[in-house]
Amino acid sequence: MTVVNTVNIVLAVVTLAIKVGAFGDAIVRPGAAFRAVDKLPKAFWLIVLGLSAGSQVAVALGGTLADSWSGLIGLIGIVVALVYLFGIRPQVIAYGGRRRGRGGGRSSSPEPW
């Protein structure tokens, strides 16, 4: 295995993890948050991010994992995932806040033992 092939495999795994992570995050966010911050609807992001991750998996299954991230569709997919993670996600989180009971912090009302 060459150094170039190893770097390509690492990049393929990292880009796939980013795409799947963005898709998973979009699943758990409420649709109302996307409308409230005046962004494209949740369904749009689910479709685009799902196609992005799915296309990389399909290319990896049809060829080699090392080549799955470097094609035009793979590069567009990582750009879309990064736009969601750094542009859309922070605004949607700011709208929705933290869910109660998650995050390990203390809640405002004490719970009975």
N, C-alpha and C positions, 0 to 999 in steps of 0.2 A: 504494500500500500504506500503510495507516494504522499508527500506532505500536502500537495495540492488536493488530492482526493480526500485526505483527512480533514482539511480545512473546509472543503465543500460539504462533507457530511455534517460537520459541526454546525455550519451555517444553515444547512437544511433543517436540522433538528431545532435550532434556535428559532428560525423563522416560523416553523410549524407550531412550536410552543406559543409564540406570540400570537399567531392567528387563532389558535384554539382558545387561548386565554381571552382574547378580545371577544370571540364568539360566546364563550361561557359567561363573560361579564355582561354582554348585551342581553343574554337570556334572563338574568336575574334582575335587571333594572326594570322598573315599572314603565309601561308605555306612556303614561301621563307625564312622566318626567321629560321625555323627548319633546312632547308637545308644549310643555310649560317653558322650556328653554328655547323654543322656536327653532328646533332642529328637524332634520328629516325623521320620519316615523321609525319606530322600533322595528317594524316589519322590514323596512328597507335595509337597516343595518344587519338584521338577522340573515337576510337573503345574501347580501354582499359578503359578509364575513363568513357565512357558511359555505358559499361558493369558493371563496378564497382558500379556506382550509381544505375543503373537499377536492379542489383541483390539484392542490399540492400532493395530497394523498394519492389521487388517481395517477398523477405523473410518476410518483415514487413506485407505485405498484406496477406500472407499465414499463418502467425503465429502471433507473437506478436512483437511490435516495440522494446521491450527491448532485444529480442534475435537476432535482425537483424544485429547487428554489430559484434557479438562475434564469429561467425562461421569462418571456414577457408577462405572461399571466401570473407567474410567481412573484415577480417584482411589483406588479400592480397590486397584487394581493397584500404584500407586506406594507406597501404605502397606505392602502385602505385601512389595514389593521392599526398602523401607527397613527393615522388621522383620528380614528375612533378613540384609541387609548389616550392620546395627548390633547385632542381637541374637543371631543364630544363627551367622553367619560367624566372629566372633572366637572363640567357644567351639570351633567345629569346627577352626579353624586351630590353636588351642592344643593340641587333642588330637593332630592329625596332624603338627604341626611342619613344618619345611621339607623339601622333597624334596631328595635328594642331587643335586648337580650343577646346581642351579638357584639363581638369585639372585646370582650373581657372587662369592660369598664363597669363602674358602679352605676346602677340605674338611679333615677331620682326618687323612686319610691322603694322603700325596703320591702323585701319579700319575706313572708313568714317562713320559719324553719320547718 
